[in-house]
Amino acid sequence: MEAVLNGPALGDPAAVGHKFARQYVMSGAGLPVPGFFCVSAEAFPASERTAAAFPGAGASSGELLDWAAAARGRIRAAGLPAGLAERVLSEFDQLADSDGLVAVRACVAAAADGTGEDGAGDPFAGLSDSFLYVGRDAVLARIVDCWASAYNPEAVLYRVRRGSDPTTARVAVGVQRMVPGVRSFVVFTRDPRTGADRRVIAAAHGIGEGIVQEKADIDHFFVDGPTGTIEADTVAKTMMVGLDPARPGDGPVTLPVPAELADAPVLTDPEVHRICALAAEAEQLFGGPQDVEGVITADGRIHLVQSRPVVVAGAQEVGRLRDGPQTPWTNHNLTESFPGLTSALTYSQARVFYRIGFTDFYRRFGVSGRSLRRNRHHLSRMIGYLDGRVFYRLDAWYALHGQVPGFVLMRPLWERSLGLTERTGTPHPEHRRPWADVLPALPRLAWMYAQQPRRLRSFLRWWDALAADSAALEHCSADELIARYRHMWAEAEQRWGTTMVTTYFALAALACTSALLKRWVPDGTALLPRLLAGGKPNRTLASVRSAIALAELAGARPELREAVLERPEREVWAEITAGRYGADVAAAFGQHLAAYGDRALHDLKLEALTPRQEPWMILPTLRPFITQGLTVEANLADEARTRTTARQALREACPNPLLRAALGAALASLRFSVKAREDTRFCRSQLYGISRDVLWRLGDRLVAAGMLDQVADLVHLQVEEVLGAFDGTLTETDLRAVVRRRRAELERSAGKAEPPAYFTVPAELPVPVALTSRQDTVLAADPTGDGVLRGLASSSGRVRARAKIVRDASVPPESCTDRILVAKETDPGWLALMMAAKGIVVERGSLISHTAISGRLLGIPTVVAVPGALTAIPDGAWVELDGDAGTVRLLSETEIASVAGGAAVPAEIPYPHKEMT
């Protein structure tokens, strides 16, 4: 082996030691590491005489120290071989020029199996020497001194105490370009005291020797991992370590800190975040918490000079960790898509969806590939699978969304859209100048906003073509099914971020519109839901109108009406498709199925079948429409009336035409964004619908091949296990055993109490273990104590009626007729229940959640985000819902008598129209 190493050879810990091998890895990954070369451990002057003279591990300290001194003397007397000296000086000249300065550091080389000092399994430093500010004339002597430090007294005693043989130590020497640092730091990517997800930085003026040798005054910075909040513990600084220009030959010396630097923090907040970002990259590179040293030069550039594994005190003290830092989880908002127990099949698909969709989303917002790679671990854990239920892992979301321009301003609204409030204890970092982070990105954001309609149209054209091509899969072979599936998701990986951008701009439009209304219009916040009426119909509205048209068609034909209302769905569907009720009826139902067959209750859960698999499911949804006599014409008229009323309300509330024009523009933008969001959510239902169709068809083949007992067992497999059975990539081929194990796990989860919508678990424990120490946050149903439940006003109108508690949306739609529907959350499959109801109350949601949009679409008074509604409102109780004030209250006995006894409902509480907004 070459005695002087450069290039890829620097990555071998057996030749250069773990310290320099890690520097090479960091440099190769693009981290700012000063250039260096190494004198290989193969050149270390090991001596048989030294080994033979070793007195043994049982010798006294005096005998060991005498032996070490003799060994050092022999190395210094021998010096550096002439040929090696020439190579070193040649490399020096290329690295630092003849008048440059270098750092010369020793590192004990790793054993052949990779173990050794300063390694991942042995993070203790080797107690070897380092020399800074070394010139060309001294570099050879300093290399010899590094060799001799293999036998430093403390090094020898340390190895003997640990049971290592001091005679086997081989020292490599690194020669690194000296960076003229004016400030230095050591950063731990995890708190070394507790292992908490918190960055700890020690920083001082001058070079790092002042920190590690405690010869400088040090500022400490603590950075919370999930939120990025910085806590600074600063001191008055009087001392630092550096090179005195008046006596450069003395090397590092203690110097006074200039008076103008004494009180200011050593690091600015942006510098703290930059250091943390670099340290996080090192942590990801090496697969564990790191202790990273670096310097900052006068031009503000950061240079990393070392990275070592962090030694965490008492990492095994599980009991203490239970009381330590917490990881926050929530399923607020998420339960609209994945309520209750969710199958392994659905979770595995959803995890891919979130990873690829948001990767594309962040890319479209200009987040660099480097940053995305650094946060890949967060992208893979945006949603977790906890006791059979799907939850957001909030620390991942905060870390990822923090990369998006403007998130610091959007965060409060985003949190409200998730149902998070200050009552949940969600941490809020302080930003002194949030606009300073946003202003540089405004041109890009404005361009994206201007281009979004065009990009959205392009997305919808692409998706509609792909969905049409995937309508008939019954004749595809298994390989063709897999090829179609993988192609669809590969294309989605490059395009689906457009839909997330739509939601981002919907939140931005909501924030701007709300701010303008609050400033210019009395009680403007309450007026907002009414003003969202109108605009072009979205795809959900189109599906509702298509269903109304089918109900209208069935209602006009007595025989078909009776069949749909009274007879078994499968029989009636077979008759419809056979043409018993006319070719026009068969065609109308067929067209509805082709366009909207993926929309159903829980249509994102792959275990839940949709009309694509069981088309007769359409018929029960038509029954309340038939009995209520709804027509498309009346629906359109109601929508027009709602739009006219809303415009009149704005004119009355805001008589200034200029302000009203500005509000009109903001409202138009918000309506467009809400429509676009609902359109793309419809596309998402189709994406999952096509995936469901492919996977269940493959499941049929697995049953036929004897690998599954029944096709429904498919839901206990992960997507890649289903595909892997045909691709030849299964690592566990007994799928029946996998199904039995996971079914049993899901059954155990079903027997557990449902966790609250928000909770935290100890951050440093494996999540299944940490769940046993869950810290719940349950919001009070009536926090004010006045008997009124409060939520977010989402669709205007006030109504009194009996409550219908719905925990399972499979109830017949007619059971909700003329009732106020009360639920935890809804999804698009609830539309039939909503259309039968007089009002809607849900515990989850936001102003742009599906429930709120559907309430406005149907013209039904709606209040979302009402904590504890299911607990506080008994089934069948008389309640008053105020969709303008966002309140729900139980009626008194006197009020119940006036309503239930047949008295007219007071004029100020009109029955709502079934209006489409």
VOTI-285516 format. One record per residue (C-alpha): x, y, z. Coordinates in steps of 0.001 Angstrom, whole numbers, plus 524288, in hexadecimal, padded with zeros to 5 digits. Example, Ala and Ser with C-alpha at 12.3 -4.5 7.8 and 13.67 -1.06 7.14 Angstrom:
<atoms>
8300C7EE6C81E78;835667FBDC81BE4;
</atoms>
This chain:
<atoms>
800008000080000;8046A80DEB7FD4A;809E9814D08092D;803AA821DC80588;7F552820D580223;7EC2A8299F7FAAC;7DF52827B27F3A3;7D6DB81B7D7F5CF;7E12C814DE7FE39;7DDC981EBF808D5;7D0F2817A780AE7;7D77080BA1810E5;7D71480C3C81FE0;7E13F8015F8208D;7EADA80A3A81977;7E788817B781EB3;7DEE88159E82AB8;7D094818A882C83;7D2CE8274582E75;7D8838298A820EE;7D01A81F5481A32;7C40F826C381EE0;7C9B583386819E8;7CB8382D5280C98;7BD678288280CA5;7B8928361281059;7C0B983C76805D6;7BBA6832E97FBB5;7ADB4836367FFC8;7B01F844937FD20;7B1E38492780B11;7BBC38543880CDF;7C7D984CD18119B;7D55A8530B80F98;7DE5D84B58806BE;7E78E8416B80CCB;7F061835CC80A75;7F4C482AF8813A2;8010E823CE81715;7FC09815EC81792;7FC9480DB0823C7;804C38045881B84;80FD680E3481CD4;80EEF80E4C82BA8;81C33809F383104;817DC7FE5083910;823767F81183FC7;825937EA05843BF;82E767EF2384E52;8239B7F786853C2;81A1E7EC28853B1;823D87E30285A1E;826A87ECAA8650A;818497EE39868DC;817477EAD387759;8098A7E56887657;7FC047EA3F879F7;7FE1D7E6B08882B;80A0C7EF578899B;809FD7FB1C89275;806EF8089C88D45;8152B80C4C88ECE;819D2800D0886B5;80FD6803CA87C19;813A98121B87B84;8222380EB487AAB;81F578059286F59;8173880FFD86884;821F181A35869F0;82C068110486404;822EE80E0E85897;820DE81C84855E7;82F7381EC185657;832358142E84C4E;8281E81A01842E1;82D7C827C78440B;83B74823048427C;8382981BDC835E6;831158277982FCA;82A85826F08227D;8307781EC481782;836108273880C9C;82D1282238801EC;8210C8242880A39;82590831DE80DEB;8267D8359C7FF8A;818C88309D7FCD4;813458380080884;81978844E080474;814AF843367F680;806CA840EC7FB35;8082184C6780492;80BAD855897F97F;7FFC2851507F1B8;7F6DF8528A7FD6C;7FB1A85F43803CA;806048653F7FB88;8139E8667C800F2;80FFF871A880A1B;802E586C3680E8A;7FEF78666781B8E;7F9468592381EC2;7F3C08518782A33;7FAA7844CF82D17;7F27883AEB8348D;7F44F82CE7838E7;7EA0D8224183880;7EB468140E83C81;7E7FE80B81830AB;7DCC4801EC83162;7DE9F7F35683217;7DC4F7EAFE8261C;7CE2A7E8B382A41;7CB9E7F75882B22;7CB877F83A839F3;7D40A801F8840C4;7D4F980EB48480D;7CC75819D98434C;7C3868103983C47;7B4D780EB483D1D;7B61B803B7846EC;7C0E080A6584EB7;7BECE8190A84E52;7C97B81C6785804;7D4A9824228522B;7E21A81DE185195;7E92E8287485995;7F2F482ADC84EC0;7F946837F584BE2;7F553842C3842A3;7FCF184EAF83E28;7F75E85AFF83824;7FD41865F882FF7;8083285D3682B24;810DE8627882040;8188985B04815FD;824EB85B8981DE5;81EAB854AF82984;8153B84B1882341;81EB183F808231C;821DC840F983191;81398842208350F;810988356E82DDC;81AF382EA2835F6;815118349C84237;807C782F2D83E48;80DC2821B683CB7;8140F822E384A12;807078269A8501A;802D98187C84E40;80A968167085AC2;806508226C86241;804CA81EE8870A9;7F63482145870DC;7F45C819818643E;7FBC480DB08696C;7F4CA80D9B8768E;7E7B180F8E86FC0;7E998803C7866DD;7EE7F7FB02871AC;7E2E47FEB187A28;7D99E7FB4186F0F;7E0327EE2A86C9A;7E6B37F22D85FD3;7F4BA7EED385C35;7FC7F7FB8E85B33;806BA7F522852A2;7FCF87F3148478F;7F9418017184602;7FC43806D48387A;7FB468156083669;7F78681C20829C4;7FA5082A9982850;7F19D8343D82150;7F706840BC81B7E;7EBF084A548190B;7EBA6857FC8136E;7EA928616781EE0;7DE428699681DE6;7DFEE8772F823EC;7D4058763182CAA;7CFC4881D8834AF;7C4FA87A4F83B9B;7C36686BEE83E9E;7B9028629184337;7B5E1854CE8476C;7A80D8501A84444;7A164843E184961;7963583F27840D9;78FCE8396284CF6;7908C83E9485AC0;79C458370286044;7965E8377086DE0;789388315586AC3;7894E82D0885C98;77DE38365F85A03;77AEB83B3584C47;781958480984EFA;78DD184DC6848D2;797C1852E08529C;7A21B85C6E84DCF;7ADB58619A85567;7B3DD86D3684E7A;7BF188767A8514E;7C7688809B84ABE;7D44887B968459D;7D76086D668428B;7D12F860FD847C7;7DC2785DEA85134;7D67386879859EA;7C9C9860B285AE3;7CEF2852F685C9D;7D9B68574986607;7D08D860CE86D24;7D9B886C4486AF9;7CF818751D864C5;7C2B587B118692A;7B7EA87326862D8;7AA098762585E62;7A06D86AE485DCE;79515869878544F;78A4185F6F8559C;7821185CBE84978;77584854E684A96;7755A84A3A84047;766F184A3283C61;764FB858EF83C38;7724C85F4883A53;77022868248460E;77D0A86DB884AF3;7803786FF885944;78CF28774585B99;794DF877168681B;79F288819C86613;7A9D38871686EC3;7B2B1892E186EB9;7BE7E88EA3866EB;7CC3B892D186AB0;7D504887808667C;7D71F87FD685A08;7E1B187761853F9;7E84D87ABB84734;7F4F687E528404D;7FB9488AA68453D;8013E891C583951;80BC08977084218;810E0889EE845B3;80C6A8802583B56;8169D8765983F4E;80F948740484C35;8040686DA384562;7F69086E7284BE0;7F6A68779385794;7EC6987DE18604C;7E86C88B4785B51;7DEE0895C385FD7;7D1D0896AF858E4;7D03D8A41885262;7C76A8ACB185AA0;7BD858AE9484FA6;7BB3789FCD84F3E;7BA5589D6285DD9;7AB8C89E4785FC4;7A5D789A568529F;7A2B988BCA85075;7AD9A884A684986;7A3E487F9B83F71;79833885D9838CF;78B8287E4183782;78DA687BAC828E0;79B46876A682BE5;795BD86DB18365D;78C1E8680782C93;796BA8666F82238;79F5F85F3882BDE;794138567B82FD8;790FD85384821A3;79F1684F8081EED;79F7B8474182B3E;792C8840B78274E;798FF83CD681A70;7A468836DE821E3;79AD782F8882A97;793D782A2281EB9;7A0AA8264E8183E;7A54A81E83823E6;798508193982867;7987281E6683641;799FE82A5783EFB;7A6A2831C583CB0;7AFC083B0A843BF;7B4718445B83915;7BF4C84E6B83A4E;7C0CB859F483143;7C5B2867BB82F4D;7C04B873FC8290E;7C95987CA48213F;7C8B888B758207C;7C06F88AAE81417;7B600882F481B54;7B8D8875DD8152A;7B76F869A881D6C;7C1AA85EDB81CCF;7C06B851908235B;7CCD784B78828CA;7C7E083F858300A;7BBF1837008326D;7BB1E82C8683CD3;7B031824248427F;7A96B82A8E84DFC;7AAD28244685B46;79D5F8255C861B7;79D958249687067;794E0819AF875A2;78E6E81650868B9;78929809F986EB6;781A4810FD8795A;7746E80E9E87346;76D158137F87F0E;773BA820A787E34;7717C8217886F88;762FE81FBC871C2;7632C82CED8787B;76C018332086E3F;7695F8399E86114;75CF98358785A28;75920832B584C1D;74BBC8386A84894;741B68309B840E5;7343C8346183BF6;729A182F3D8330F;7223383C0D832A0;71DAA83DC382498;723C2830C1820BB;71820829078258F;7103182ECC81A6F;7182E825B9811CC;71BE981A8C81AD8;71229819848260B;7134480EF083047;71ADB8026E82E28;722068024F8214B;727C67F6BE81A19;7362C7F46981787;733227F51C808F7;72D52802BE80A0C;737F8807CD812FF;742D48030380A2A;73C6E809B97FE8F;739AF8164480608;747BB8170280AC2;74C7A816AB7FCB3;74268820E27F8E5;746C782A818033F;75525828608005B;7547282A2A7F1A9;749E28349C7F1CC;750A883D647FB72;75E0E83B0A7F597;758A78409C7E8F5;751DA84B707F093;75E7484FCA7F734;765D584ECA7EA63;75C0B857C97E3CE;75E2C861AE7EEA1;76CA5862077EBCE;771638596B7F6F3;77E9F854637F296;7816C846467EFB5;78BCD846AF7FA24;781E084AF28043F;7783B840997FFCD;782A68362E80117;7860983B3680E8E;777C583A2D81294;774D582D5080BE1;77300826C881905;7683D8309881C15;761C982E4D80EDD;7610181FDB81201;75A668220181F15;7508C82CC281C73;74609823378208B;7478E8186382A79;7402C80BCF82D1F;73D1E80B5683BA1;734EC8002C840DE;72E567FE68833C1;72B2380CD7831E7;731558173A8294B;7370C8236F82F9B;73EF682F1E82B3C;74C6682FC28316B;74CD083E5E833D4;75B6A84033835DE;75D8683B1E82811;7534A8447382294;75910850348298A;766B384CE1824CD;7622184B00816C9;7588C85653815E1;762C785F2281BF8;769E685E7680EEC;75E76864BA807B9;75F1B873728056F;754C287A2680D81;751C886ED881699;755898770782264;749FD87FDE81EFC;74100874DC81A9E;743A986C358265B;7387A870F382F2C;72E7186F1E82461;73446861FA820A3;7336E85D9682EC7;72544861D282FA5;7227D85A5082317;7279A84E4482A23;71F57851318360C;72B3A854AB83E46;72A0485FAA84814;7320586577852FB;72AB185C4985C00;731B18508D85645;73ED58556D85AE3;74482855F084D37;7515485D8384E05;7522086A918472B;75FA586F9684399;7622987E1084469;7651988563837E4;768D889372839DF;768558971F82B7C;7600A88D0482469;75E858958A81865;76D4589600816D1;76CE58877781379;761768891D80A27;764F48954E8025A;7700A88F237FA6F;766CA884607F625;75B7888D4C7F24C;75EE688E047E3C1;75F3D87F397E2D5;7529787DE97EA93;74BD8887FB7E20B;7504C880FD7D5C2;74BC2873EB7DB1D;73E9D879B67DEA1;73D0287F8C7D114;740B9872B07CAAD;7389686A067D392;72BFC86A5B7CB70;73379866187BF56;73ACE85B877C6B2;72E46856E87CCF3;727A1855BF7BFB0;7335484E257BAB8;732BC8452B7C682;724398429B7C4CE;725ED83FBD7B632;730C58361F7B940;7292382FA47C40D;71C6482E957BC84;7238A827FE7B143;72A4581E697BA5D;71DC681B777C1D3;7166E818F67B521;7212580FAE7B0D1;71FD18083A7BDA2;7110E806AB7BD1B;7112B7F88B7B868;71B4C7EFAA7BE8F;7140A7E2BD7BE2D;71BC17DD567B29E;729467E1387B79B;733297D6ED7BB8B;739BB7D7D17C8D6;745D97DDA87C2A1;73DC87E7AD7BB45;736957EB6B7C7B4;743667ED8F7CEE6;7492C7F5297C38D;73D347FE227C31D;73D8D7FFF07D1CB;74BFE803537D250;74AFD80C597C695;73F968139E7CCC6;746C7815CC7D995;75375819527D2A3;74C22823CF7CB22;7454F828427D795;7528F829BF7DE05;755DD834657D430;7489B83B287D408;740BE8399E7E07B;7478A844CF7E756;73EDD84DAD7DF28;733568499E7E78B;73A9A84D0C7F41C;73E6C85A357EE62;72FE685C577EC28;72D3D85A137FA97;7385C863347FE6C;732B386E267F633;7251686B1C7FB72;72A4786D7E8092B;73132879E1804A0;724CB87EB67FE0D;71D0287B7C80A43;726B1882FA812B0;7265A88EF9809D6;7179C88EE380848;7155688D2C816D9;71EA389856819EA;717E28A17D81048;70A5689DED81543;70E6A89FDC82350;7140B8AD3B81FF2;7098F8B28B816E6;6FCBD8AB96819F5;6F57A8AB70826F6;6F48B89D7682BB5;6FBA18998B81F43;7006B88C91824B0;6F27E887CA8266D;6EF1B88C97818C9;6FA0D8850081218;6F334877B8810AD;6E7AD87E3B809D0;6F0B4885AA800B7;6F6F7879147FC07;6EA46875AF7F507;6EAA9875617E641;6F59A872FC7DCB5;6F779868247D2F7;6F2DB85AB37D759;6FD398516A7DC52;6FDCD842E67D9A7;6F78383F557E682;6EC08848217E345;6EB62841EF7D5CC;6EAA18347C7DC0E;6DF8F839127E4E8;6D80983EC97D979;6DA19832577D1D3;6D45082AAC7DD38;6C8DE8342D7DE17;6C6938324F7CF86;6C6358238E7D173;6BCC6825327DCDB;6B47782E3A7D494;6B485824407C998;6B0D0819317D2CB;6A66F821507D995;69FA5824227CCAE;69DCC815947C9CD;6950580F157D3EC;69A22801487D1D6;6A84F805797D2FB;6A54E80E4F7DE8D;69F06803197E5EE;6AA407FA0A7E282;6B4CC803837E744;6AD86806A37F3DB;6A8DB7F91A7F77A;6B0657EE0F7F118;6BE207E84F7F31A;6C8707F09D7EC79;6CF507E5AE7E515;6C2DB7E0FB7DEB4;6BEDE7EE987DAA1;6CC567F1BC7D547;6CC5B7E5657CD15;6BF297E94E7C782;6C3C47F72E7C4A3;6CFDC7F2B17BD57;6C7E27E8657B611;6BF377F34D7B0C9;6B2A27EFA97B7BB;6AFC07FE007BA8F;6B42E802F37AD6F;6C0D6804F37A61F;6C159813377AA49;6C0FC80F477B8AE;6CB9C805147B6B6;6D3FB80F117AF96;6D1FE8198A7BA06;6D5B9810637C514;6E14B80B507BD39;6E657819097BAAB;6E51881C9B7C907;6EC898105A7CCF7;6F770813007C32B;6F918821137C7BA;6F6F881FCF7D655;6F8BD8116E7D994;704828140B7E260;6FD0481D317EB5F;6F78B8165A7F73C;6F814815C2805DC;7065E814D680A6F;70AD48145E7FC4B;71929816267FFEE;71912809AE80804;71CA27FE8A7FEF1;715247F4E98077C;708907FC88804C4;702467F8E07F7D8;6FC4D8031B7EED9;6F270802CB7E3BA;6FDC37FF7E7DAB2;6FDB77F2077E134;6EF6A7F1837E58A;6E78C7FAB67DCC4;6DAA97F7F67E3B4;6DFEE800437EEF2;6DAF880BFE7E73E;6CCAE808C17E997;6CBA380B027F870;6D191818887F6C6;6C66681C4C7EDB0;6BB70819167F733;6BB52825CA7FF1B;6BC5182D9D7F277;6B073826747ED06;6A850827EF7F958;6ABB78366F7FA84;6A867838C17EC3E;6B51B83FBA7E929;6B7518442D7DB2B;6C30C849957D410;6BB35855617CF8F;6B74E858EF7DD78;6C529856B87E1C9;6CA5D860447D7A5;6C00386A2E7DB76;6C3C0869117E9C6;6D1F186B2B7E655;6CEBC877587DE78;6C69187C957E9B3;6D17487A0D7F364;6DB46881007EAB8;6D26088CC57E92C;6CFBC88D707F7BE;6DE3888CC57FAB4;6E163897DF7F170;6D6B38A03A7F764;6DBFC89D4C804F5;6E9618A211800D4;6E3E68AE987FAF3;6DC978B18480775;6E7FA8AE348104E;6F2248B54980818;6EC7B8C0F9800CF;6F9D28C6107FC60;6FAFD8C1597EE19;709EC8C14A7EE29;70AAC8B91E7FA6B;6FFF88B05D7F545;707758AE7B7E89A;713888AA6D7F035;70B578A1287F852;7050889BE37EC0D;71262898C87E652;716B08921F7F2D5;70A1388A5C7F390;70B34886567E552;718EA8816A7E80F;7142F87A047F3F9;708AF8740F7EC92;711D786FB87E1C7;71B44869C17EB9B;71071862AC7F2EA;70AE285D6F7E626;7185F859377E1B6;71ADB852857EEA9;70E2184AF17EDE8;710D0847487DFA8;71E27841D87E306;718C983AB67EEE5;70F7A834297E56F;71B39830447DD37;7217D82AAC7E970;71587822187EB7B;7174481D2A7DD9C;725D781AD37DFD2;722B7812327EB69;7174380C477E403;71FBE807B27D8BC;729D1802AA7E275;71F2B7FB477E9B5;71A6B7F53B7DCFC;7281B7F0B17D954;72B477EB3F7E6C5;71E757E4087E892;71FDF7DDED7DB18;72D667D9617DEFD;7275B7D4647EBA1;71E297CBDB7E3B7;72A037C5D97DD3C;730A37C38F7EA5A;7248E7BC4A7EF06;7243F7B4397E27F;732A27B0DE7E473;730287AC8C7F274;7382B7B7457F8DF;72C437BD737FF6A;71FF57B739804BF;716DB7C21780042;718AC7CEA97F8CB;714EE7D7078049A;721617D22A80B3B;728877DAFA801C2;7263A7E6AF80AA3;72F957E13B814D0;73AEB7E1AC80B29;742E47ED7280750;742657F2077F941;750407EDA97F653;74D237E02B7FBB6;741C17DEE77F249;749FD7E3507E6D1;755C87DBDC7EBB2;74E727CF0A7EACD;74E8C7D0EF7DC0B;75B597D8757DAD8;763067CE1E7E23E;7674D7D7727ED08;760807D1877F8DA;769287CF68804AD;75E577C7EA80BB0;756E57BF1280282;74D157B95380C1F;742F27C3FC80A13;738CC7BC71811BA;7417E7BD5481DC7;7438E7CBE381B80;734D77CDCC81A7F;732337C627826F4;73C3D7CDEC82E93;737937DB40829ED;7293E7D7E782B53;72BD27D42C83970;7331E7E0F783BAC;727CE7E8B6835FB;71E297E16483E75;7263C7E4B884A7C;726557F2F984637;7178C7F292844CE;716887EEAD8530A;71E147FA9385793;7180F807B485AC4;718FB8111884F6F;723C481B0985201;72092829888522B;722968320384650;72F408378984BE1;7395183171854CB;747EA83098856E6;7511B8254E859AD;75F2F824E885EA3;767CD8287F85335;7733D81FAD8563D;76BD2812EF857E4;7676E809CD84CFA;759B380E30849BF;752B58017384D6D;7592C8024F85ACA;7570A810F285BBF;7486280F6385981;7474D80966866F8;74B94816AF86C57;7428881EA5863BE;73F3882C32868E3;7318882FA986454;72BF883D05861C4;71D2183CA6861CC;715F48494C85F13;70A3A84CA386757;6FD3084C0A8606E;6F8998587C86717;704C785FEC86B4A;6FD4286C5586EB6;6F3708656687781;6E78586C42871C4;6E1A58601C86B96;6E4CE864AC85DCA;6EDB285C9985513;6F6478650784C64;6FCC8861D883FB1;6FFC4867C78328B;6F44286DBF82B3D;6F4CE8677381DCF;6E7848687881725;6DD89872AA81B01;6CFEA870F58203B;6C99C86DBB82D2F;6C17C8619882F5B;6BB1B859DB83A5D;6B95384B388393B;6BC1F83E5583FCB;6CA48839CB83FAB;6CE1682D978384A;6DABE8281A83DC2;6E1EA820F9832E6;6EE018194883633;6ED008102582A87;6E8ED8162781DA0;6E35980943818DD;6D65E80D2D81F23;6CB1A80EED81570;6CAD181CDE8102C;6BC5581E0381339;6BF7481CB2821C1;6C57A82A55820F1;6B9AE830AF81AA4;6B64483D9382157;6C07B83B3282BEC;6CCEE8426182FB8;6D7CA8390182C54;6E2378385083711;6EED2830F48341A;6FD46830CC836B6;70069833FE8287F;6FB4D8313481AE7;700D082DA480DBD;6FB1D82E517FFF7;6F3B5821AC80268;6EAF8828AD80C38;6E44C83138801FD;6D7DE82923801EE;6D69F82AA6810B1;6D99D8393480FFF;6CF7183BCB80593;6C5018358B80E1A;6C8DA83D9581A0F;6C4C484B2B81E86;6D1EA84E8D82453;6DF8B849148266C;6E83F8494A8328A;6F5908429A832B1;700868421783CA2;70B41843A183284;70D8C84C068268E;7106C859A98219B;70A4C863DE818D5;70FAB85CE880CD7;70DB884EFF811A1;704588460D80A86;6F98D847B1814A8;6F9CE85680813C7;6FA2A85673804F3;6EF1884C9380432;6E6D98544E80DCA;6E8008606380546;6E6208583C7F903;6D95F852DC7FE6A;6D4DC85F66804DC;6D46E858C781228;6D83685FFB81EB9;6E53285A30822D9;6EE9585BB982E2F;6FB858546C82E36;70671852CB83830;6FD1385150843B8;704D284A0E84E41;6FD5983FA28558B;6F0D7840E084DB0;6EE798323D84D84;6EF9C831D885C55;6E7EF83E1085F86;6DC6883BE585646;6D3B883004858DF;6CDD88290884D4C;6C03882E4F84AC5;6C21383A7F85307;6BC418473384E1D;6C70F850B884A9B;6C8A685DDE84458;6D39085F6E83A6B;6D7F386D0983662;6E05486C3182A34;6E36D87AAE82AA9;6E7E587B69838D0;6EE2886DF4838F3;6E67086976844E3;6DE7E85D8C848A8;6D60685CA0854C9;6CC168538585AC2;6BE628594785B35;6B76585B9F8680A;6AACC8546086B27;6A2E28607B867E2;6A990861F185AB0;6A7AE85387857D9;699288548A85ABF;697BD85FE685152;69E77858778465F;69A4284A69848D8;68C6284E6184C4C;68A028534E83EAE;68C0D861B9840D8;69248868CA835AB;6A0DC86A2F83638;6A43B8786083938;6A65C880B882D4B;6B47D8834583075;6B707874A782F74;6B3678716082164;6B38F863B081C2C;6BEA9862DD8127B;6BD2E860BA80401;6C4F8855F97FD8A;6CD59860197F6C8;6D9A985D307EF0A;6E4678671E7F14D;
</atoms>
